[in-house]
Amino acid sequence: MKGFRLFVTCALLSGCPAAAFVQQPIVIKFSHVAAIDTPKGQGAERFKKLAEERTKGRVQVDIYANSSLFKDKEELEALQMGSVQMLAPSISKFGPFGVKEFEVFDLPFVTPDIASFQRLATSEFGTSMLKKLESRGVRGLAYWDAGFRVITSNKPLHKLADFKGMKIRINSSKVNEATMRSIGALPQTMAFSEVYMGLQTGVVDGADTVMYNALTQKFYEVQKHISLLHHSHQGYVVVVNKKFWDGLPKDIRVALESAMADATTHANALSIAEEHSAMEKIKASGRSTIDEMTVAQRDEIKKAMMTVHHDMEGRLGRENIRAMYKAVGFVAPK
């Protein structure tokens, strides 16, 4: 059967029966950089369980969490080569990967809540964006939400002036770079697995991250403050090697699509509860203070960041930006 590996346990020439052929499952290596106990980690585990159940063991999903197989800078190249079959990289990764239009999701202050991000992800616009990945040998399967971005630091960050000169680790994206520069910060890129050490040693002053990554990666142990800036959402795209996917039997693909749909619902539902839970655990640790901003302070930062929307039109395409606005119901300030 197409897509299965057949192994011979004894030589037919010596008279072994046809039953000696043993069907081995199709193996999917699913690599990601997050901890198992994050919504992404739990989404991957749910997909594994459902995929194996719904294919009746014809598919085996091996999960490699916490950068245990590849560092985040290596992931997409490994996927193209077929060294791994499935990933869940941050949306920001696809700009450097050659699909720069994807960085439209990084524009600040477009999705004010999780519902708006999930509405964007499931819109016709979101689906059309996934199709842009296919020219790179990658098929997009789903968007997973990771919640609002926050900024960690060793000093309180309340006012626009507080960010000036700070070296802040970001997900590699021209939009993220421009966003940090718009408030006077100095954007720095590094592998996710290296961020803790970078914060601990002072190579960077802070990190643009999400609350449960601040908890599970222990950023809060080496950063005294976490600012609830909530300037954008961290999102992931679950992707699969296109050649591998297209080579699967149709019934297997249907079962995997069903498993992914349910795993996506599970992962996205967890993001709200886990964000709150992570915040409470960090507060309880006494190691880091959670800093909230007043409306006026946040509006000052928002005004500075909104210039990025216009500045990025040449890179992202004005029509692409407007299409995203329409999908989420965002009205840009004049």
Secondary structure as UniProt FT lines:
FT   TURN            2..3
FT   STRAND          5..8
FT   HELIX           12..14
FT   HELIX           18..20
FT   STRAND          21..24
FT   STRAND          26..31
FT   TURN            36..37
FT   HELIX           39..54
FT   TURN            55..57
FT   STRAND          59..64
FT   TURN            66..67
FT   TURN            72..74
FT   HELIX           75..81
FT   STRAND          86..87
FT   HELIX           91..94
FT   TURN            95..98
FT   HELIX           100..106
FT   TURN            108..109
FT   HELIX           114..121
FT   HELIX           124..131
FT   HELIX           132..136
FT   STRAND          138..153
FT   HELIX           160..163
FT   TURN            164..165
FT   STRAND          167..170
FT   HELIX           174..182
FT   TURN            183..184
FT   STRAND          186..189
FT   HELIX           192..194
FT   HELIX           195..201
FT   STRAND          206..210
FT   HELIX           211..216
FT   TURN            217..218
FT   HELIX           219..221
FT   STRAND          225..227
FT   STRAND          233..241
FT   HELIX           242..246
FT   HELIX           250..285
FT   STRAND          289..291
FT   HELIX           295..305
FT   HELIX           307..311
FT   HELIX           313..316
FT   HELIX           318..328
//
